[in-house]
Amino acid sequence: MKIYNKLSDTLEDIGTTEDNKIRMYVCGITVYDDCHIGHARTIVVFDILRRYLIHKGKELVYVQNFTDVDDKIINRAKLDGKSPDEISFKYIESYFEDFSKLNVLKADFYPKATDHIIEIINAIKILKEKNYTYTTLNGVYFKVRAFPNYGKLSKKQIDELEEGTRIEIDKLKEDPLDFALWKFSSDVPNWESPWGRGRPGWHIECSVMVSKLLGNEIEIHGGGTDLIFPHHENEIAQSETFNEKKLAKLWMHVGMITINSEKMSKSLRNMIVLKSALKKWGSNVLRLYLISSQYSKPMDYNDEILQESLQKWRQIEHCIYELRTAKNVSENMDEFEDKCNGFLNNFLSALDSNLNTPLALTSFMKLVSYVNNLSSSEKLTIRMSYKALPIVETIMDIIGIKIVEIDNDTKFKIEEMIDRRDNLRAEKKFQAADNLRKKIFELFDVELTDHRKYTSWKKKERIEFECEDYN
């Protein structure tokens, strides 16, 4: 599998350790508010990468941090009249609630900055001993120009980077690019250090947690494109200074999301909170939307694009249930097997090529349409379902989508009512059959599809958008 490496500016194979492990670190969120749809895109992209590598038999160690000490958290705590710990705890819980609903696999580790203060202080001591730091009245800073090749990730000359975003403002700094390793502060939370009470800077926490949990040179380091500079650039500088090793072999970044072609920001009041998006569209539609564009490029969030993802999901739902309920009999399987294997191979090949999820999704939808067309023309058979169903389920597991499951007792009741309805149809009691169809829908939210020799059924996921549209 090849992934675009921002550091080398080329497609590269994902490497492994000597014991065939892949160590992956993804920069998580600063926990001062609910997650938005931009966070969801980054997390889902790396979730699919992880799922696919597991499918390929790779052993992964996946780490995603929480920044739980930051000016934004402290400011939110003051605004809400709570402690910073209460704020960070609240939004960490909110994170797990949201991403569990979005069907994201849990990371192996979710380290927090506040749990690594001793390690952070020790790392700063090493940087200080190597003469890469200086101290002002405001804190301890890293001397960027002392690090060779600073800017190698963002591909910019050091003078160009002075105009980059999120540079800390401190008139006492020797250079505008220098960044804080330790900030002096009397606001809680703060800790004692050899330089004075305060708290860690933003960048040092990730360097320390990568080193502690994964080692000094990992296979994949990722996050959003907004982290390339200054966060990841600064991580490289400080990590490769105190470890004297390459921080990561491969740097992977996910593009930003715009809202109706505008930048998403609180000032524009167009933030799409993930909780609201999940309530409106559900996890499956959102995941299909989030992989509908190449991961490294920006993408737009609007109802038209999401409607397209909803239609794809309805086709997938129909495909799964038609395969599960197929009853026709036939022996001719050669062409069907070849086609199914071809769609699967194209899906996997697309993911092998820089996680090309749009192309992979196209291959999957071709398989879905193929099955649905066979079903509608009464050509889908039991043997075909035995072949296609595992392929469809494998693809769905990699993408991270799943249909609403029904317990066996409910399934038995549904199928018993369908059998009664089929008997009514055979007896030409069509009004009674229609009434029973309505009753099945009212009781179980299940839709029926009549075939020549049997009746298939499906339980559709309820989507709020459709309900709003209908009303």
Secondary structure, DSSP 8 states (H G I E B T S, - for coil): -EEEETTTTEEEE----TTSEEEEEE---BSSS--BHHHHHHHHHHHHHHHHHHHTT-EEEEEE-BB-SSHHHHHHHHHHTS-HHHHHHHHHHHHHHHHHHTT----SB--BGGGGHHHHHHHHHHHHHTT-EEE-SSEEEE-GGGSTTTTTTTT--TTGGGG-TT----TT-SSTT-EEEEEE-SSSS-B--TT-SEEE-HHHHHHHHHHHHH-SSEEEEEEEGGGIIIIIHHHHHHHHHHS-S-SEEEEEEE--EEETTEE--TTTT---BHHHHHHHH-HHHHHHHHTSS-TTS-EEE-HHHHHHHHHHHHHHHHHHHHHHH--B-----HHHHHHHHHHHHHHHHHHHBT--HHHHHHHHHHHHHHHHHHHHTT--BHHHHHHHHHHHHHHHHHHT-------HHHHHHHHHHHHHHHHHHHTT-HHHHHHHHHHHHHHH-EEEEE-SS-EEEEE----HHHHHHH-
